[in-house]
Amino acid sequence: MSGHRATVPAALAVLALYGSLLASLAWVVEPAMLGALLGSGRVWFSLRLSLYAATVATALALLLAVPAAYALSRHRFRGRQLVEAMLEFPLIVSPAALGAILLIFFSQPLGLWLQEHVTRVVFTATGVVLAQFVTILGVAVRMLKVAFDQVPVELETVARSLGAEPRHVFRTVTLPLARRGLVAAGVLAWAKALGEFGATLMVAGTMALRTETLPIAIHLRLASADVEGTVALILLLVGLGLGALALARLLLREPDHA
């Protein structure tokens, strides 16, 4: 009982802290402002770009993160510890610094060649996707590795002993058992990409109707002292993020047994 009394207030304190911050927004914005906001073409562009970029960046991150996480979970290879250390790179380096690194890379010969012969990145929507991809990749790999670590290796071994190919084992045994971790990693990576600001600002800039995501739009409105518009956009961004998390919880909920 003593442990219950000591720990539950701490959990409620966390709720009170973030809840009070969100509740304070209601004192600033009015429902009419939210309606006017959703009627703005510029806001709709920012919303569409944010959803598109976050979705593409998350899909690309998962395409690389799934095999990378499985390799880190199941295999011992030269450079493995270095790979695991580099997963923390986006967390150690601030998003703005990460964006500056990307900007510097694309000012070097290789980066310039890629921009001239493959695709333009700096100050484009592609730059938005790339900034988000680089920001969330390490987190996605780390979360997926934990998910694969929780899948018993013995089940894969049994499947192989019955004649199943490694790829077939991965698709039919490993991925289904790691489904919850995969969904959680995807949703959290998407939510993080949706709210990414620093790296996007450095790489893609703040061009209206071109590279203006919701976080960038929030920054621009606050810079112009439009507090109500800022709060309305914050509520829109928070609503999208919380909605994604609620959907993930619904998908991951254990079915009720009769």
Backbone as JSON, one array per atom type, in Angstrom:
{
  "sequence": "MSGHRATVPAALAVLALYGSLLASLAWVVEPAMLGALLGSGRVWFSLRLSLYAATVATALALLLAVPAAYALSRHRFRGRQLVEAMLEFPLIVSPAALGAILLIFFSQPLGLWLQEHVTRVVFTATGVVLAQFVTILGVAVRMLKVAFDQVPVELETVARSLGAEPRHVFRTVTLPLARRGLVAAGVLAWAKALGEFGATLMVAGTMALRTETLPIAIHLRLASADVEGTVALILLLVGLGLGALALARLLLREPDHA",
  "N": [[0.83, -1.21, 0.0], [1.98, 1.23, 0.75], [3.78, 1.66, -1.31], [1.98, 2.04, -3.4], [0.72, 4.43, -2.61], [2.87, 6.14, -2.84], [3.67, 6.14, -5.5], [1.5, 6.44, -7.32], [0.57, 9.18, -7.05], [2.72, 10.44, -8.35], [2.4, 9.59, -11.0], [-0.08, 10.76, -11.53], [0.68, 13.39, -11.31], [2.2, 13.77, -13.59], [0.18, 13.58, -15.51], [-1.32, 15.83, -14.72], [0.48, 17.89, -15.26], [0.94, 17.87, -18.14], [-1.71, 17.9, -18.94], [-2.67, 20.34, -17.92], [-1.18, 22.12, -19.45], [-2.22, 21.67, -22.01], [-4.88, 22.33, -21.53], [-4.67, 25.03, -21.06], [-4.59, 26.14, -23.55], [-7.18, 26.42, -24.35], [-8.05, 28.79, -23.3], [-7.22, 30.71, -24.98], [-7.9, 30.39, -27.71], [-10.86, 30.49, -29.74], [-13.85, 28.71, -30.74], [-14.78, 29.74, -33.21], [-12.46, 30.66, -34.36], [-11.12, 28.31, -34.93], [-12.78, 27.28, -36.91], [-12.45, 29.2, -38.94], [-9.79, 28.79, -39.43], [-9.69, 26.2, -40.54], [-10.84, 26.77, -42.91], [-8.95, 27.99, -44.44], [-6.93, 28.09, -47.28], [-4.16, 28.02, -47.26], [-3.59, 26.82, -44.81], [-4.72, 24.32, -45.25], [-2.99, 23.41, -47.22], [-0.61, 23.19, -45.73], [-1.43, 21.21, -43.95], [-1.94, 19.03, -45.68], [0.64, 18.67, -46.78], [2.08, 18.04, -44.47], [0.87, 15.61, -43.63], [1.36, 14.02, -45.88], [4.22, 14.07, -46.08], [5.01, 13.02, -43.57], [3.88, 10.47, -43.71], [5.17, 9.31, -45.98], [7.86, 9.52, -45.16], [7.81, 7.89, -42.88], [7.1, 5.4, -44.0], [9.35, 4.92, -45.64], [11.3, 4.86, -43.67], [10.54, 2.59, -42.19], [10.88, 0.61, -44.12], [13.65, 0.41, -44.25], [14.26, 0.16, -41.56], [13.1, -2.22, -40.58], [14.51, -4.59, -41.71], [17.07, -3.84, -40.78], [16.78, -3.69, -37.98], [16.14, -6.35, -37.46], [18.5, -7.62, -38.19], [20.22, -6.57, -36.24], [19.06, -7.68, -34.02], [19.24, -10.46, -34.34], [21.73, -11.26, -35.41], [25.3, -11.39, -35.14], [27.74, -9.26, -36.12], [30.53, -7.66, -37.74], [31.01, -4.35, -36.76], [28.57, -4.04, -35.58], [28.11, -2.97, -32.98], [28.83, -0.35, -33.43], [26.85, 0.43, -35.2], [24.59, 0.26, -33.51], [25.27, 2.26, -31.7], [25.13, 4.5, -33.35], [22.44, 4.72, -33.71], [21.51, 6.35, -31.76], [22.19, 8.8, -32.6], [20.36, 10.76, -33.82], [19.08, 11.51, -31.46], [21.03, 12.5, -29.78], [22.08, 14.65, -31.2], [20.73, 17.84, -31.79], [17.57, 18.56, -33.42], [17.76, 20.84, -35.13], [20.53, 21.02, -35.51], [20.93, 18.59, -36.77], [19.54, 19.05, -39.13], [21.15, 21.09, -40.14], [23.46, 19.64, -40.65], [22.58, 18.0, -42.74], [22.11, 19.99, -44.63], [24.69, 20.94, -45.04], [25.83, 18.63, -46.1], [24.55, 18.48, -48.61], [25.72, 20.58, -49.83], [28.17, 19.79, -50.5], [30.39, 18.07, -52.89], [29.3, 15.42, -53.53], [26.65, 15.65, -52.58], [25.77, 17.84, -54.12], [25.92, 16.68, -56.65], [23.93, 14.71, -56.42], [21.68, 16.33, -56.16], [21.64, 17.55, -58.64], [21.45, 15.44, -60.48], [19.72, 13.49, -59.52], [17.51, 14.29, -57.62], [16.12, 17.4, -56.56], [16.68, 18.69, -53.32], [17.15, 20.6, -51.22], [15.19, 23.19, -49.92], [12.75, 22.15, -50.87], [9.82, 19.99, -51.14], [10.72, 17.42, -51.07], [12.94, 17.69, -49.47], [11.69, 18.1, -47.03], [10.59, 15.55, -46.52], [12.99, 14.06, -46.42], [14.31, 15.23, -44.21], [12.57, 14.53, -42.13], [12.67, 11.74, -42.35], [15.38, 11.12, -41.71], [15.37, 11.98, -39.09], [13.6, 10.22, -37.75], [14.45, 7.64, -38.25], [16.44, 6.3, -36.62], [15.04, 5.99, -34.19], [12.95, 4.33, -35.01], [14.34, 1.98, -35.75], [15.47, 1.25, -33.28], [13.15, 0.74, -31.7], [11.98, -1.36, -33.13], [13.93, -3.3, -32.96], [13.75, -4.01, -30.27], [11.22, -5.16, -30.37], [11.68, -7.4, -32.04], [13.52, -8.72, -30.45], [11.9, -9.78, -28.51], [10.63, -11.88, -29.71], [10.69, -15.32, -29.6], [13.63, -17.05, -30.45], [13.65, -19.76, -30.79], [11.25, -20.5, -32.02], [11.59, -19.67, -34.65], [13.72, -21.31, -35.32], [12.55, -23.87, -35.19], [10.71, -23.64, -37.28], [12.45, -23.42, -39.48], [13.68, -25.89, -39.31], [11.68, -27.49, -40.21], [11.76, -27.16, -42.84], [11.22, -24.65, -43.92], [12.01, -21.7, -45.75], [14.37, -19.07, -44.91], [13.35, -16.45, -45.5], [10.64, -16.97, -45.72], [10.09, -17.83, -43.14], [10.58, -15.47, -41.78], [8.51, -13.85, -42.76], [6.18, -15.26, -42.06], [6.37, -16.1, -39.44], [8.1, -14.49, -37.72], [7.45, -11.71, -38.25], [4.56, -11.64, -37.82], [4.5, -12.25, -35.04], [5.85, -10.1, -34.03], [4.16, -8.07, -34.49], [2.78, -6.16, -32.87], [4.84, -4.54, -31.89], [5.77, -3.56, -34.31], [3.59, -2.05, -35.26], [3.42, -0.16, -33.19], [5.93, 1.09, -33.41], [5.69, 2.18, -35.97], [3.54, 3.99, -35.69], [4.43, 5.76, -33.66], [6.75, 6.73, -34.87], [5.6, 8.0, -37.06], [4.06, 9.99, -35.77], [6.11, 11.45, -34.57], [7.47, 12.33, -36.84], [5.48, 13.94, -37.95], [5.41, 16.09, -36.18], [7.92, 17.18, -36.5], [10.34, 19.76, -36.61], [12.83, 21.32, -36.41], [14.94, 20.18, -38.11], [13.56, 20.15, -40.53], [13.11, 22.89, -40.93], [15.74, 23.8, -41.37], [16.54, 22.41, -43.7], [14.44, 22.55, -45.61], [13.34, 25.06, -45.39], [11.06, 27.91, -45.05], [8.98, 28.33, -46.89], [5.96, 29.53, -48.02], [3.14, 27.65, -49.1], [4.74, 25.79, -50.28], [6.93, 24.56, -48.8], [5.85, 24.57, -46.32], [5.07, 23.07, -43.52], [2.85, 21.91, -40.88], [4.17, 22.36, -38.28], [6.03, 24.31, -39.15], [4.25, 26.28, -40.0], [3.11, 26.96, -37.55], [5.33, 28.12, -36.3], [5.72, 30.37, -37.99], [3.35, 31.81, -37.65], [3.48, 32.41, -34.93], [5.75, 33.98, -34.94], [4.79, 36.2, -36.23], [3.19, 37.26, -34.31], [0.63, 36.25, -34.14], [-1.23, 34.98, -32.04], [-3.64, 33.58, -31.53], [-4.02, 32.19, -33.96], [-1.73, 30.64, -33.87], [-2.2, 29.0, -31.63], [-4.48, 27.64, -32.51], [-3.47, 26.15, -34.64], [-1.67, 24.58, -33.22], [-3.44, 23.05, -31.68], [-4.64, 21.61, -33.75], [-2.45, 20.11, -34.67], [-1.79, 18.66, -32.35], [-4.17, 17.24, -32.02], [-4.11, 15.55, -34.28], [-1.83, 14.0, -33.7], [-2.54, 12.77, -31.22], [-4.79, 11.42, -32.08], [-3.66, 9.54, -33.81], [-2.21, 8.02, -31.97], [-4.31, 7.03, -30.42], [-5.6, 5.45, -32.31], [-3.62, 3.53, -32.72], [-3.59, 2.3, -30.21], [-6.11, 1.16, -30.29], [-5.83, -0.68, -32.37], [-3.93, -2.33, -31.25], [-5.15, -3.42, -29.1], [-5.99, -6.07, -27.01], [-8.13, -8.73, -27.96], [-11.37, -9.25, -26.54], [-12.12, -12.03, -24.54], [-14.57, -14.47, -24.46]],
  "CA": [[0.0, 0.0, 0.0], [2.84, 2.4, 0.82], [4.29, 1.89, -2.65], [0.88, 2.59, -4.18], [0.54, 5.82, -2.23], [4.03, 6.95, -3.23], [3.9, 6.18, -6.94], [0.34, 6.92, -8.06], [0.59, 10.65, -7.17], [3.7, 10.85, -9.35], [1.77, 9.39, -12.3], [-1.11, 11.79, -11.69], [1.37, 14.67, -11.49], [2.54, 13.84, -15.01], [-1.08, 13.91, -16.18], [-1.69, 17.21, -14.4], [1.4, 18.8, -15.94], [0.63, 17.99, -19.56], [-3.11, 18.27, -19.08], [-2.83, 21.77, -17.68], [-0.62, 22.82, -20.6], [-3.19, 21.6, -23.1], [-6.09, 23.06, -21.13], [-4.42, 26.47, -21.15], [-4.84, 26.59, -24.92], [-8.61, 26.74, -24.49], [-8.28, 30.17, -22.87], [-6.72, 31.63, -26.0], [-8.58, 30.25, -28.99], [-12.31, 30.3, -29.72], [-14.3, 27.8, -31.81], [-14.87, 30.43, -34.49], [-11.12, 30.73, -34.92], [-10.83, 27.0, -35.48], [-13.52, 27.17, -38.16], [-11.78, 30.04, -39.93], [-8.51, 28.17, -39.73], [-9.9, 25.07, -41.43], [-11.26, 27.29, -44.2], [-7.82, 28.64, -45.09], [-6.22, 27.26, -48.25], [-2.77, 27.87, -46.84], [-3.56, 25.83, -43.74], [-4.98, 23.01, -45.86], [-1.74, 22.99, -47.87], [0.3, 22.75, -44.67], [-1.94, 19.95, -43.43], [-1.69, 17.97, -46.67], [2.07, 18.42, -46.87], [2.5, 17.37, -43.23], [0.4, 14.23, -43.66], [2.08, 13.33, -46.95], [5.64, 13.91, -45.74], [5.14, 12.11, -42.43], [3.55, 9.11, -44.16], [6.24, 8.82, -46.85], [9.07, 9.36, -44.34], [7.62, 6.71, -42.02], [7.17, 4.21, -44.85], [10.75, 4.71, -46.02], [12.05, 4.49, -42.46], [10.22, 1.21, -41.85], [11.49, -0.26, -45.12], [15.04, 0.21, -43.86], [14.37, -0.18, -40.14], [12.71, -3.61, -40.3], [15.65, -5.51, -41.86], [18.19, -3.42, -39.94], [16.49, -4.1, -36.61], [16.21, -7.81, -37.39], [19.92, -7.97, -38.19], [20.78, -6.24, -34.92], [18.47, -8.56, -33.02], [19.53, -11.88, -34.54], [23.05, -11.57, -35.93], [26.5, -10.73, -34.63], [28.57, -8.95, -37.27], [31.5, -6.6, -37.52], [30.4, -3.03, -36.84], [27.23, -4.05, -34.98], [28.06, -2.03, -31.86], [28.86, 1.0, -33.98], [25.5, 0.69, -35.73], [23.71, 0.51, -32.38], [25.62, 3.57, -31.15], [24.67, 5.55, -34.26], [20.99, 4.87, -33.6], [21.25, 7.43, -30.82], [22.66, 10.06, -33.2], [19.31, 11.78, -33.9], [18.69, 11.94, -30.12], [22.13, 13.27, -29.21], [22.18, 15.9, -31.96], [19.45, 18.54, -31.84], [17.0, 18.55, -34.78], [18.31, 21.93, -35.93], [21.89, 20.63, -35.89], [20.79, 17.51, -37.75], [19.19, 19.7, -40.39], [22.34, 21.79, -40.63], [24.36, 18.61, -41.2], [22.03, 17.65, -44.05], [22.32, 21.13, -45.52], [26.11, 20.94, -45.38], [26.07, 17.49, -46.99], [24.1, 18.78, -49.96], [26.56, 21.63, -50.4], [29.42, 19.12, -50.87], [30.32, 17.53, -54.27], [28.35, 14.31, -53.68], [25.3, 16.18, -52.41], [25.44, 18.65, -55.3], [25.67, 15.77, -57.78], [22.62, 14.11, -56.2], [20.65, 17.33, -56.44], [21.62, 17.85, -60.07], [21.18, 14.28, -61.32], [18.69, 12.63, -58.94], [16.36, 15.13, -57.26], [16.39, 18.56, -55.72], [16.34, 18.43, -51.93], [17.12, 21.82, -50.43], [14.05, 24.08, -50.15], [11.71, 21.44, -51.61], [9.06, 19.03, -50.34], [11.6, 16.26, -50.88], [13.75, 18.0, -48.3], [10.85, 17.88, -45.85], [10.55, 14.11, -46.31], [14.32, 13.6, -46.02], [14.58, 15.68, -42.84], [11.78, 13.7, -41.22], [13.2, 10.37, -42.44], [16.63, 11.04, -40.95], [15.05, 12.2, -37.69], [12.86, 9.12, -37.13], [14.99, 6.33, -38.59], [17.08, 5.67, -35.47], [14.0, 5.61, -33.23], [12.23, 3.18, -35.55], [15.19, 0.8, -35.65], [15.59, 0.89, -31.87], [11.9, 0.14, -31.23], [11.76, -2.63, -33.81], [14.87, -4.27, -32.4], [13.14, -4.49, -29.03], [10.11, -6.04, -30.75], [12.24, -8.67, -32.52], [14.16, -9.4, -29.31], [10.86, -10.45, -27.73], [10.17, -13.06, -30.44], [11.6, -16.43, -29.29], [14.41, -17.57, -31.57], [13.34, -21.18, -30.94], [10.16, -20.67, -32.97], [12.17, -19.56, -35.98], [14.53, -22.51, -35.52], [11.64, -24.97, -35.48], [10.16, -23.45, -38.63], [13.5, -23.75, -40.44], [13.92, -27.33, -39.27], [10.6, -28.13, -40.96], [12.0, -26.93, -44.27], [10.84, -23.32, -44.37], [13.1, -20.8, -46.11], [14.5, -17.97, -43.95], [12.43, -15.36, -45.81], [9.29, -17.43, -45.39], [10.02, -17.81, -41.67], [10.49, -14.08, -41.35], [7.19, -13.31, -43.11], [5.05, -16.0, -41.48], [6.57, -16.34, -38.01], [8.69, -13.37, -36.98], [6.67, -10.47, -38.39], [3.28, -11.69, -37.08], [4.72, -12.21, -33.59], [6.35, -8.76, -33.69], [3.21, -7.12, -35.07], [2.48, -5.06, -31.96], [5.97, -3.64, -31.9], [5.83, -2.92, -35.62], [2.56, -1.02, -35.29], [3.81, 0.9, -32.25], [7.05, 1.82, -34.0], [5.2, 2.96, -37.1], [2.7, 5.11, -35.24], [5.25, 6.74, -32.95], [7.62, 7.37, -35.86], [4.75, 8.92, -37.84], [3.73, 11.14, -34.93], [7.32, 12.24, -34.41], [7.71, 13.0, -38.12], [4.46, 14.97, -38.12], [5.75, 17.25, -35.37], [9.31, 17.56, -36.69], [10.45, 21.18, -36.96], [14.17, 21.88, -36.55], [15.62, 19.71, -39.3], [12.78, 20.61, -41.68], [13.38, 24.31, -41.1], [17.08, 24.0, -41.92], [16.69, 21.82, -45.03], [13.39, 22.93, -46.56], [12.99, 26.47, -45.27], [9.73, 28.29, -44.59], [8.29, 28.91, -48.04], [4.52, 29.31, -48.0], [2.57, 26.88, -50.19], [5.78, 24.99, -50.9], [7.57, 23.7, -47.79], [5.28, 24.97, -45.02], [4.36, 22.04, -42.78], [2.14, 22.47, -39.72], [5.1, 22.98, -37.33], [6.56, 25.54, -39.73], [3.17, 27.26, -39.96], [3.02, 27.41, -36.16], [6.47, 29.02, -36.1], [5.52, 31.62, -38.73], [2.26, 32.57, -37.02], [3.97, 32.94, -33.67], [6.7, 35.04, -35.27], [4.01, 37.38, -36.62], [2.38, 37.62, -33.15], [-0.74, 35.74, -34.29], [-1.3, 33.99, -30.97], [-4.81, 32.73, -31.72], [-3.72, 31.29, -35.07], [-0.71, 29.7, -33.4], [-2.84, 28.03, -30.75], [-5.38, 26.82, -33.31], [-2.64, 25.17, -35.36], [-1.15, 23.64, -32.22], [-4.53, 22.11, -31.37], [-4.79, 20.73, -34.9], [-1.32, 19.19, -34.67], [-1.94, 17.76, -31.2], [-5.29, 16.36, -32.31], [-3.66, 14.52, -35.22], [-0.93, 13.09, -33.0], [-3.29, 11.97, -30.26], [-5.66, 10.54, -32.84], [-2.84, 8.42, -34.28], [-1.91, 7.17, -30.82], [-5.55, 6.34, -30.05], [-5.81, 4.4, -33.31], [-2.65, 2.47, -32.44], [-4.07, 1.56, -29.03], [-7.26, 0.37, -30.72], [-5.32, -1.8, -33.16], [-3.12, -3.21, -30.43], [-5.93, -3.9, -27.97], [-6.23, -7.51, -26.99], [-9.56, -9.04, -28.1], [-12.04, -9.77, -25.35], [-12.44, -13.44, -24.6], [-15.86, -14.78, -23.82]],
  "C": [[0.86, 1.26, 0.0], [3.42, 2.73, -0.55], [3.24, 2.51, -3.55], [0.7, 4.07, -3.88], [1.68, 6.71, -2.71], [4.14, 7.12, -4.73], [2.72, 6.73, -7.74], [0.3, 8.44, -8.14], [1.6, 11.14, -8.2], [3.12, 10.7, -10.76], [0.71, 10.45, -12.57], [-0.5, 13.17, -11.88], [1.79, 14.85, -12.95], [1.31, 14.22, -15.82], [-1.46, 15.36, -15.95], [-0.81, 18.2, -15.14], [1.01, 18.99, -17.4], [-0.82, 18.37, -19.8], [-3.34, 19.75, -18.89], [-2.27, 22.6, -18.84], [-1.6, 22.82, -21.77], [-4.45, 22.4, -22.77], [-5.9, 24.57, -21.26], [-4.67, 27.01, -22.55], [-6.29, 27.02, -25.12], [-8.91, 28.17, -24.09], [-7.92, 31.17, -23.96], [-7.55, 31.6, -27.27], [-10.07, 30.01, -28.79], [-12.71, 29.38, -30.86], [-14.39, 28.47, -33.17], [-13.51, 30.51, -35.17], [-10.73, 29.41, -35.56], [-11.54, 26.8, -36.82], [-12.87, 27.99, -39.27], [-10.47, 29.43, -40.37], [-8.68, 27.05, -40.75], [-10.4, 25.52, -42.81], [-10.15, 27.95, -44.98], [-7.12, 27.67, -46.04], [-4.78, 27.02, -47.86], [-2.63, 26.83, -45.73], [-3.8, 24.43, -44.3], [-3.73, 22.51, -46.59], [-0.76, 22.46, -46.84], [-0.12, 21.4, -44.1], [-1.65, 18.8, -44.39], [-0.21, 17.65, -46.77], [2.57, 17.68, -45.64], [2.11, 15.9, -43.24], [1.16, 13.43, -44.71], [3.52, 13.05, -46.55], [5.83, 12.93, -44.6], [4.87, 10.67, -42.84], [4.66, 8.53, -45.02], [7.51, 8.58, -46.04], [8.98, 8.13, -43.45], [7.71, 5.42, -42.82], [8.61, 3.9, -45.25], [11.58, 4.26, -44.82], [11.79, 3.04, -42.09], [10.83, 0.22, -42.84], [12.95, -0.56, -44.78], [15.15, -0.3, -42.43], [14.05, -1.64, -39.85], [13.87, -4.57, -40.52], [16.83, -5.14, -40.99], [17.98, -3.87, -38.49], [16.58, -5.61, -36.45], [17.67, -8.27, -37.38], [20.56, -7.7, -36.84], [20.27, -7.19, -33.85], [18.98, -10.0, -33.12], [20.98, -12.2, -34.9], [24.15, -10.79, -35.2], [27.45, -10.5, -35.8], [29.49, -7.79, -36.94], [30.83, -5.24, -37.73], [29.04, -2.93, -36.18], [27.12, -3.03, -33.85], [28.09, -0.59, -32.35], [27.5, 1.39, -34.55], [24.55, 1.04, -34.59], [24.0, 1.88, -31.76], [25.08, 4.7, -32.03], [23.16, 5.71, -34.24], [20.62, 6.02, -32.68], [21.62, 8.8, -31.4], [21.57, 11.12, -33.31], [18.85, 12.3, -32.53], [19.76, 12.82, -29.49], [22.23, 14.64, -29.88], [20.81, 16.55, -32.02], [18.9, 18.5, -33.26], [17.55, 19.66, -35.67], [19.73, 21.6, -36.41], [21.86, 19.52, -36.93], [20.43, 18.08, -39.12], [20.36, 20.45, -40.99], [23.33, 20.82, -41.25], [23.87, 18.19, -42.59], [22.28, 18.77, -45.06], [23.77, 21.2, -45.97], [26.43, 19.8, -46.34], [25.69, 17.82, -48.42], [24.79, 20.0, -50.56], [27.93, 21.08, -50.8], [29.26, 18.47, -52.26], [29.3, 16.41, -54.45], [26.92, 14.81, -53.57], [24.86, 17.03, -53.59], [25.15, 17.77, -56.51], [24.29, 15.13, -57.64], [21.51, 15.09, -56.52], [20.53, 17.62, -57.93], [21.15, 16.68, -60.92], [20.08, 13.37, -60.78], [17.44, 13.43, -58.62], [16.82, 16.31, -56.42], [15.89, 18.28, -54.31], [16.17, 19.73, -51.14], [15.98, 22.73, -50.89], [12.98, 23.44, -51.05], [10.94, 20.53, -50.66], [9.85, 17.75, -50.12], [12.49, 16.46, -49.66], [12.98, 17.81, -47.0], [10.83, 16.39, -45.5], [11.9, 13.6, -45.8], [14.63, 14.0, -44.59], [13.83, 14.83, -41.83], [12.31, 12.26, -41.2], [14.45, 10.21, -41.58], [16.35, 11.17, -39.45], [14.44, 10.97, -37.03], [13.49, 7.76, -37.34], [15.59, 5.62, -37.38], [16.07, 5.19, -34.43], [13.26, 4.37, -33.71], [13.05, 1.91, -35.44], [15.28, 0.32, -34.21], [14.31, 0.2, -31.37], [11.65, -1.22, -31.86], [12.72, -3.7, -33.3], [14.32, -4.85, -31.1], [12.01, -5.47, -29.34], [10.63, -7.4, -31.22], [12.92, -9.44, -31.4], [13.15, -10.21, -28.51], [10.27, -11.67, -28.44], [11.15, -14.21, -30.17], [12.31, -16.96, -30.53], [14.05, -19.04, -31.84], [12.21, -21.41, -31.95], [10.66, -20.58, -34.4], [12.99, -20.82, -36.31], [13.67, -23.71, -35.88], [11.09, -24.87, -36.9], [11.2, -23.8, -39.7], [13.76, -25.25, -40.47], [12.85, -28.11, -40.02], [10.69, -27.85, -42.45], [11.65, -25.56, -44.78], [12.08, -22.49, -44.67], [13.15, -19.65, -45.12], [13.53, -16.8, -44.22], [10.99, -15.73, -45.45], [9.08, -17.44, -43.88], [9.83, -16.39, -41.17], [9.09, -13.52, -41.59], [6.06, -13.96, -42.32], [5.17, -16.23, -39.98], [6.99, -15.08, -37.28], [7.82, -12.12, -37.05], [5.32, -10.54, -37.68], [3.46, -11.6, -35.57], [5.23, -10.83, -33.13], [5.39, -7.67, -34.14], [2.95, -5.92, -34.15], [3.62, -4.05, -31.93], [6.1, -2.89, -33.21], [4.81, -1.79, -35.72], [2.94, 0.15, -34.39], [4.93, 1.74, -32.82], [6.58, 2.71, -35.14], [4.41, 4.18, -36.67], [3.54, 6.18, -34.54], [6.21, 7.45, -33.9], [6.82, 8.38, -36.68], [4.42, 10.18, -37.04], [4.93, 12.05, -34.74], [7.65, 13.0, -35.7], [6.73, 14.14, -38.33], [4.83, 16.24, -37.37], [7.17, 17.75, -35.56], [9.41, 19.01, -37.19], [11.88, 21.6, -37.31], [14.88, 21.47, -37.82], [14.9, 20.17, -40.56], [13.04, 22.08, -41.97], [14.72, 24.55, -41.77], [17.17, 23.54, -43.37], [15.7, 22.4, -46.03], [12.98, 24.38, -46.47], [11.55, 26.68, -44.84], [8.91, 28.91, -45.72], [6.81, 28.53, -48.04], [4.08, 28.59, -49.27], [3.63, 26.1, -50.96], [6.43, 24.03, -49.91], [7.01, 23.97, -46.39], [4.46, 23.83, -44.42], [3.63, 22.69, -41.6], [3.09, 23.05, -38.67], [5.71, 24.27, -37.85], [5.5, 26.64, -39.69], [2.98, 27.81, -38.55], [4.12, 28.42, -35.87], [6.23, 30.37, -36.77], [4.42, 32.46, -38.1], [2.7, 33.17, -35.68], [4.93, 34.09, -33.9], [5.99, 36.33, -35.68], [3.04, 37.81, -35.53], [0.91, 37.24, -33.29], [-0.92, 34.6, -33.28], [-2.48, 33.04, -31.17], [-4.59, 31.73, -32.85], [-2.7, 30.24, -34.67], [-1.35, 28.6, -32.57], [-3.76, 27.11, -31.54], [-4.6, 25.76, -34.08], [-2.04, 24.14, -34.41], [-2.21, 22.6, -31.87], [-4.75, 21.13, -32.51], [-3.68, 19.68, -34.92], [-1.42, 18.19, -33.52], [-3.07, 16.77, -31.44], [-4.89, 15.23, -33.26], [-2.77, 13.5, -34.52], [-1.65, 12.2, -32.02], [-4.24, 11.0, -30.95], [-4.9, 9.32, -33.35], [-2.52, 7.46, -33.13], [-3.15, 6.39, -30.37], [-5.85, 5.21, -31.03], [-4.87, 3.23, -33.06], [-3.1, 1.64, -31.25], [-5.26, 0.67, -29.4], [-6.81, -0.86, -31.5], [-4.58, -2.82, -32.31], [-3.89, -3.8, -29.25], [-6.19, -5.38, -28.09], [-7.74, -7.77, -27.13], [-10.13, -9.61, -26.81], [-12.38, -11.24, -25.54], [-13.73, -13.73, -23.84], [-15.63, -15.72, -22.66]]
}
